[in-house]
Amino acid sequence: MPTLTRRQLLAVGAALAAAQLGGPRRALAFGDDEQFDLPLIEYDGPWSGRPNAVRRVLQEVEMTTSVLVVDTSASLPLTLDGLLRSPIAVLWGDRGFAPLTDDARTALATWLGAGGLLFIDGADTRPDGDFDASVRRELAAILPDAPLTEIGRDHVLWRTFYIVERNPGRLRLDAPLYGATRDDRLAVIYSTNDVLGAWSRDNLGAWDFEVVGGDERQRDLTLRFGVNLAMYALCLDYKEDQVHVNYLLRRRRWTVDPQ
Amino acid sequence: MTGYDRTDLLLLGNWSHTQIALFATLALGLCVLTWLDVRDLPRPRGPILVALRALALALALALLLEPALEQKDVSLVRNHVAVLVDVSESEALPTPDGRTRLDRARDAVAAMRLSPDDPEHEFEVIAFDDGGTPITPTALQTTPAAGQATHTLETLEQVASRLGPRALGGVVIVSDGIDNGALGSRVRRGDPLDAQTADALQRLGAPVHTIATGAADELRDIAVTAVDYDEFAFVRNVVAVSAELRVLGFRASDGDLDVTLSRDGAPLQTRRLSLVDGQRDYRVEFEFVPEQIGTEVYSVSTPVRPGEALSANNREWFVLRVIRDKIRALQVVGRPSWDVRFLRQLLQSNPNVDLINFFILRTQEDVQRGSERDLSLIPFPTEELFDQQLGSFDVVIFQNFDYGPYDMQRYLPRIRDYVRNGGGFVMIGGDRSFGAGGYGSTVIADLLPVTLPASRGADSIDLGSFRPTLTAAGRRHPITRVEFDPARNASVWDTLPVWNGTNRVLGPRDGAVVLATHPTLRGANGEPMPVIAVADVERGRTMAVTSDGTWRWSFDRVGRGEGSGPYSAFWNSAIRWLIRDPELNLIDVAIPDPVVELAPGATVDLPITVRVFEPDYTPAAGEHASVTISRRALDGADGDAAELVQQTSLDIDDGGRAALRLSIDTPGAYEVVADAPLADGTERRDREVFLVLPRSRELRDIEPRPDLLAALAEAGGGRAVGPHDAVGNLEFLPAQVEQVDRREVVELWSSPWTLALLALILGGEWSLRRRWGRL
């Protein structure tokens, strides 16, 4: 039985309080298929190493935003039918994995083309370790025309809901985040910093994994990033122009200036 | 040889100058040889023999050249003097002395004393406008100034071409100097004469005199000389129109000048101009925002003041086509969802849509982590969107949005008015929409094509999955006809991904068209519950989609390789229908061109086509459309009643079409209104307007240009006579071409005495040579 630290105890309290504040608000919501999920992709590798992460971040999304989330997150088999259950999916791993089958690659490519968003989270001890090599190998095959590039600080992903000023994850501070763009949107977001590890919390509210240096601010920031990720999936670059509504209205000269 | 005016020596021998020189050289050489032969003879024997030989050779050379005398009577041919008299319409304008400019021209021609008996010049009077016609000076007295153009240079070239090689003694141009042909376009007011025109005048080789029939400083007139505008304007965008005015003969003390922009005969804006002494050209700017798409007739005008030379140029007409640059869509979202994301993505990718989103990302119920500074959120700008800017949108989308938490109650009547005034409104389902959003007891319920329960309730949503069933109207309606082929369309709808849940509604409202229904749920009337329905609400349109599942039509279908066609076709058509895209109107009047030019005395046949459809877009075959055509006079005042031109009832054919041909012989601003009310009395009406303008632009500029005439005279080497100057004596080239009336040629070489003389000389030389021992 693990021992709770004072910080963990406070976190449990905060979570319980937050859960109470959130309350049941979904009585009239349409079915689960229309609601937000962050399902893990089942592949031939350690895909389920952070089983408590998604539930925790979905709770955060529901608690702090107007987005409706699923009651229970369900992982997706790496088939086209499986992927088409959700326009967003998470591929997690902490080591290299065998090359995906052609069918799996085709399914992923088709799903991304249909509007899917793949969040890849690596928990390898080295950012350029075997998992990274496997990911880059697969993306080169799936999205040959969309190379991974570092997501700059000016990208809307950092302000879709929270203003997130540091890159997320628990292994390293400020490890870069990569993305592949398709149809003017990020189709792939790739972290090598175990973002899910920072989200992961057990049923008692204790964090499953330490954040580097015990920096709980980094964990909080990573949770906020999770909310931003959900918002980006659902709203894309809405924030890009939303903050400029007044400017847009005037720039378009829909009114005559008073004389 | 008496009785001839002139005698000339001719050489009839057909020898060239070279040959003649050769013969002369040969003769000279023979003379030299003779001298060498006889030089030892004592004098004067040698020179005598040489002289005789030279004489004989000279005589032989003369015989070779065949000299003759040409005797003739000659007389001078009169050269041509063209007197071009401007008889265009501007010459009919009055001058301060009460006479017209043409009267002055007639006086000037009379003062020239053109005599048919002039020994050197043959005068020809040519009346010209866009071309020249020779007339007698007498006929000029009664020729009216009615020409619809003034083409001075073109007429001059026409005269020169007609004369051909005949000599031109001079040209006299009698005109007010206003030219709307090549000359006027090349030489703007204040510009020097261009080199091309100067060269053309100099090539005539004869003096060009000008006589001005008008002076600029004697004209009193206010004219709208030009209106600058873009042929296309964008609805709900600022349109700039600028007018140029020329004010002549009026001073600041005559008072300010009102310039009015009018639309369809109703004043839109008036600008007041303060006249400045010495300033003649003014520019007035107008700005306005057209609220409707379509073609409208506009004019810029100034009131006619006493003493103006012309009133017709106080108003300038033009047609403005107001089009939609982009569809302005406002998407208001109660909570982010996949349905929201895919619709936003679709609208954003449509280059014809200008999208403004507002998404409610969190509510007061949501927990706030961190401070406000940590959040990238702004307050919901309800006042900005629903009070100040609502009218600027073509369509407003409420997607799973409930008005309650945002103090929106007070803006709902504005949304109702926005729709009634022509806006489009669509509500898309979700747990915050329709009855679940509490709209049942609001004015929004009056807009929607479906009726709602009065209060929210747990039964306001059904979570069962279903596939919408197209109604008969849905199979034809442009929104739900995602495939052109009806059978294929039905097949697509049968295989579309299902919707997971729907808002429950009571049924369609009166006048609504239900496009798709729920396969199992029933409305309050027991009929299948509508899930997609549309309605006309006065000038606006509304639409209801009771589920949030259309995004599956894109995501699932693209994922399965079937393409997003139905999704994009459905929503793009919906937007076009909501904004009353003219191509989706139930009635449409079409004319080929909004501006028709009418030549004086001519008639134009204009085809007018009317298309009429039922609300479900089947052709309104067998019905009738009433067509009313009216006209407002171009020189009328704002507010003048339109005159009824024609009213008729047309039979609509099986294709939904009807046509008529309108015979037009009068300029004016025309309006065509087609009415075909629906059986329930709902208006089905469309209108088109067009301008019929006189083809002539002669009176657009009536200010005389004596300076241009003076420049022509200077370049042409002639004299410029002002409108108040005496014509005096105009100089022309003297006649230079001669005509031979009688002629006789006397050959000198063919006389027998010539041969006898030659024989005598040669015989004498032979005799002397023999005597002097030189044979």
HADDOCK unambig.tbl for C-alpha pairs under 7 A between the chains (distance, minus, plus):
assign (segid A and resid 21 and name CA) (segid B and resid 367 and name CA) 6.87 0.50 0.50
assign (segid A and resid 22 and name CA) (segid B and resid 366 and name CA) 6.63 0.50 0.50
assign (segid A and resid 22 and name CA) (segid B and resid 367 and name CA) 6.79 0.50 0.50
assign (segid A and resid 28 and name CA) (segid B and resid 431 and name CA) 5.59 0.50 0.50
assign (segid A and resid 28 and name CA) (segid B and resid 458 and name CA) 6.79 0.50 0.50
assign (segid A and resid 28 and name CA) (segid B and resid 461 and name CA) 6.79 0.50 0.50
assign (segid A and resid 29 and name CA) (segid B and resid 431 and name CA) 5.14 0.50 0.50
assign (segid A and resid 30 and name CA) (segid B and resid 430 and name CA) 6.77 0.50 0.50
assign (segid A and resid 30 and name CA) (segid B and resid 431 and name CA) 6.54 0.50 0.50
assign (segid A and resid 30 and name CA) (segid B and resid 463 and name CA) 5.74 0.50 0.50
assign (segid A and resid 30 and name CA) (segid B and resid 500 and name CA) 6.80 0.50 0.50
assign (segid A and resid 30 and name CA) (segid B and resid 501 and name CA) 5.59 0.50 0.50
assign (segid A and resid 31 and name CA) (segid B and resid 463 and name CA) 5.97 0.50 0.50
assign (segid A and resid 31 and name CA) (segid B and resid 500 and name CA) 5.88 0.50 0.50
assign (segid A and resid 31 and name CA) (segid B and resid 501 and name CA) 6.50 0.50 0.50
assign (segid A and resid 34 and name CA) (segid B and resid 338 and name CA) 6.89 0.50 0.50
assign (segid A and resid 35 and name CA) (segid B and resid 337 and name CA) 6.88 0.50 0.50
assign (segid A and resid 63 and name CA) (segid B and resid 366 and name CA) 5.75 0.50 0.50
assign (segid A and resid 63 and name CA) (segid B and resid 367 and name CA) 5.72 0.50 0.50
assign (segid A and resid 64 and name CA) (segid B and resid 362 and name CA) 6.80 0.50 0.50
assign (segid A and resid 64 and name CA) (segid B and resid 366 and name CA) 4.84 0.50 0.50
assign (segid A and resid 64 and name CA) (segid B and resid 367 and name CA) 4.69 0.50 0.50
assign (segid A and resid 64 and name CA) (segid B and resid 368 and name CA) 5.92 0.50 0.50
assign (segid A and resid 65 and name CA) (segid B and resid 361 and name CA) 5.66 0.50 0.50
assign (segid A and resid 65 and name CA) (segid B and resid 362 and name CA) 4.36 0.50 0.50
assign (segid A and resid 65 and name CA) (segid B and resid 366 and name CA) 5.82 0.50 0.50
assign (segid A and resid 66 and name CA) (segid B and resid 335 and name CA) 5.30 0.50 0.50
assign (segid A and resid 66 and name CA) (segid B and resid 361 and name CA) 5.34 0.50 0.50
assign (segid A and resid 66 and name CA) (segid B and resid 362 and name CA) 4.57 0.50 0.50
assign (segid A and resid 66 and name CA) (segid B and resid 363 and name CA) 6.28 0.50 0.50
assign (segid A and resid 66 and name CA) (segid B and resid 366 and name CA) 6.95 0.50 0.50
assign (segid A and resid 67 and name CA) (segid B and resid 335 and name CA) 5.63 0.50 0.50
assign (segid A and resid 67 and name CA) (segid B and resid 336 and name CA) 5.63 0.50 0.50
assign (segid A and resid 67 and name CA) (segid B and resid 337 and name CA) 6.86 0.50 0.50
assign (segid A and resid 84 and name CA) (segid B and resid 556 and name CA) 6.31 0.50 0.50
assign (segid A and resid 84 and name CA) (segid B and resid 559 and name CA) 6.85 0.50 0.50
assign (segid A and resid 110 and name CA) (segid B and resid 559 and name CA) 5.68 0.50 0.50
assign (segid A and resid 111 and name CA) (segid B and resid 559 and name CA) 5.48 0.50 0.50
assign (segid A and resid 114 and name CA) (segid B and resid 555 and name CA) 5.27 0.50 0.50
assign (segid A and resid 114 and name CA) (segid B and resid 558 and name CA) 5.14 0.50 0.50
assign (segid A and resid 114 and name CA) (segid B and resid 559 and name CA) 5.20 0.50 0.50
assign (segid A and resid 115 and name CA) (segid B and resid 555 and name CA) 6.44 0.50 0.50
assign (segid A and resid 159 and name CA) (segid B and resid 376 and name CA) 5.60 0.50 0.50
assign (segid A and resid 160 and name CA) (segid B and resid 376 and name CA) 6.68 0.50 0.50
assign (segid A and resid 161 and name CA) (segid B and resid 375 and name CA) 5.96 0.50 0.50
assign (segid A and resid 161 and name CA) (segid B and resid 376 and name CA) 5.18 0.50 0.50
assign (segid A and resid 161 and name CA) (segid B and resid 377 and name CA) 6.60 0.50 0.50
assign (segid A and resid 162 and name CA) (segid B and resid 374 and name CA) 5.70 0.50 0.50
assign (segid A and resid 162 and name CA) (segid B and resid 375 and name CA) 4.32 0.50 0.50
assign (segid A and resid 162 and name CA) (segid B and resid 376 and name CA) 5.15 0.50 0.50
assign (segid A and resid 163 and name CA) (segid B and resid 374 and name CA) 5.40 0.50 0.50
assign (segid A and resid 163 and name CA) (segid B and resid 375 and name CA) 5.62 0.50 0.50
assign (segid A and resid 163 and name CA) (segid B and resid 376 and name CA) 5.49 0.50 0.50
assign (segid A and resid 234 and name CA) (segid B and resid 336 and name CA) 5.81 0.50 0.50
assign (segid A and resid 234 and name CA) (segid B and resid 337 and name CA) 5.59 0.50 0.50
assign (segid A and resid 234 and name CA) (segid B and resid 338 and name CA) 5.78 0.50 0.50
assign (segid A and resid 234 and name CA) (segid B and resid 341 and name CA) 5.13 0.50 0.50
assign (segid A and resid 235 and name CA) (segid B and resid 336 and name CA) 6.56 0.50 0.50
assign (segid A and resid 235 and name CA) (segid B and resid 341 and name CA) 5.28 0.50 0.50
assign (segid A and resid 242 and name CA) (segid B and resid 357 and name CA) 6.55 0.50 0.50
assign (segid A and resid 242 and name CA) (segid B and resid 358 and name CA) 6.77 0.50 0.50
assign (segid A and resid 253 and name CA) (segid B and resid 237 and name CA) 6.23 0.50 0.50
assign (segid A and resid 253 and name CA) (segid B and resid 238 and name CA) 6.62 0.50 0.50
assign (segid A and resid 254 and name CA) (segid B and resid 236 and name CA) 5.83 0.50 0.50
assign (segid A and resid 254 and name CA) (segid B and resid 237 and name CA) 5.03 0.50 0.50
assign (segid A and resid 254 and name CA) (segid B and resid 238 and name CA) 6.65 0.50 0.50
assign (segid A and resid 254 and name CA) (segid B and resid 392 and name CA) 6.25 0.50 0.50
assign (segid A and resid 255 and name CA) (segid B and resid 237 and name CA) 6.86 0.50 0.50
assign (segid A and resid 255 and name CA) (segid B and resid 238 and name CA) 6.56 0.50 0.50
assign (segid A and resid 256 and name CA) (segid B and resid 238 and name CA) 6.04 0.50 0.50
assign (segid A and resid 256 and name CA) (segid B and resid 288 and name CA) 6.84 0.50 0.50
